[in-house]
Amino acid sequence: MQRALELQHGLADDVGMRNAPWVGTHNSFNSTAEMGQTLSAQDSNQELAITDQLDLGIRSVELDVHWFLSLQAGGLAPVVCHARSGSEAHAGCSIEKPLREVLDEIAGWLRKPANRRAVLLLYLEDHLDNQTGYDTAASVVAQRLGGLLYQPAPGGCRRLPSDLNRRRVLASGAQVVIVSDCGVGSGWPSVIFDWDAHKEERPHGFTDYPDCGPDFKRIEFDNRLIRYYEDSTQLTANAGSPDDGIKPRTASQMARCGVDLVGLDQLTRDDSRLAALVWSWAQGQPGSARCAVQQRATQGLETPWRTRPCRKRRRPACRRGDVWVVAKHRVRQRKGRAGCRKFHARFAVPRTGYEAQLLRRAMKRAGTMEVWLGYRRSSGGDWVVADARG
């Protein structure tokens, strides 16, 4: 499962932020494993420390940052804690870690050789009060993440580019993209992107593809970063605003609908929701063969990709813009490009669970149960796409 999750995450490295999928956690820091016996961690969102979450394939992390008295820092400092805002600002913070310590943990994980291809979307929910708080937090971010940070261009608060992709981040030598609100002063906008264009909800009656309701229309899924997160804290339940939670079935539905960021609570080491978010490779796949096929959905078949020997003839999957079609003639996998070219299309492989659904519909129209994907294992063992995107 973890290998399949890693492969499908890597597939979308060339997809812009408006549609790139991220498996994340909500209030990633709020656990005794991460913060110790603090006041807010007694009503926790998580069970595992942040680096343990990253080891399981989490690639979007949320930190609430407050301007609060810190014993470790010796005064007011940016502190990571789960607390109130507004008139009850910082109520709930106690002896949580300063931001610098949490960022050191994240940076240490990213700098390990095995993790040098990982890109992290870091959401800093800002409760920093004033320009001093924002400037200090910005300085901490710049110092602790250093060259790992993909920084906005100078000139004020910049909106997260919808076409920015993880491949471009890695090509710059960076591994972290930070999103937040614009704050005050000039320091904070130098390290964060404003993501006010994104939309988010907690799950209430989420419906499966093709409806994908009730909160967003298809045009919003296609053109905005859509985030769903759950909140399992007793504080939220007592406030009379519980949600449905993100159970395995809901996670699968969200993947099929093209939800871009899924924020999980109470992640565990054997969490079945991670397996449910795998929309691509079937259990036990990929196998030893070098070429990949997608099978048409049948009852109980949610992950329809399998490896096959490349020499057999099948109809190739083709993409023309956002439209998926199936070529008419059966060819060997290496002839897939030529087969799709006749349709003025590219031999292709889906990047998201939603795209896989569009291909399934094209397969149904074409009356075929299995198609070649533009996805092949190289002699070095890496899986390579036939339709590299922007």
ABEGO torsion letter per residue (X at the ends): XAAAAAAAAAAAAABBAAABBBBBBBGAABBAAAAEBBAAAABBABABBAAAAAAAGBABBBBBBBBBBBAAAGEBBBBBBBBBBEAABGBGBBABBBAAAAAAAAAAAAABAAAAABBBBBBBBBBAGBAAAAAAAAAAAAAAAEAABBBBBBGEBBBBBAABBAAAAAAAGBABBBBBBAEBEAAAAAABBBAAABBBBBBBGBBBOAAGOAABBAAAAAABBBBBBBBABAAAAAAGABBAEBBAAAAAAAAAAGBABBBBBGBBAABAAAAAABABBBBGOBBABABBBBBBBBBGBABABBBBBAABBBBBBBBBEABBBBBABBBBAAAAAAAAAAAGBBBBBBABAAAAAAAAAAAAAAGBABBBBBBBBBAAGBBBBABBBX
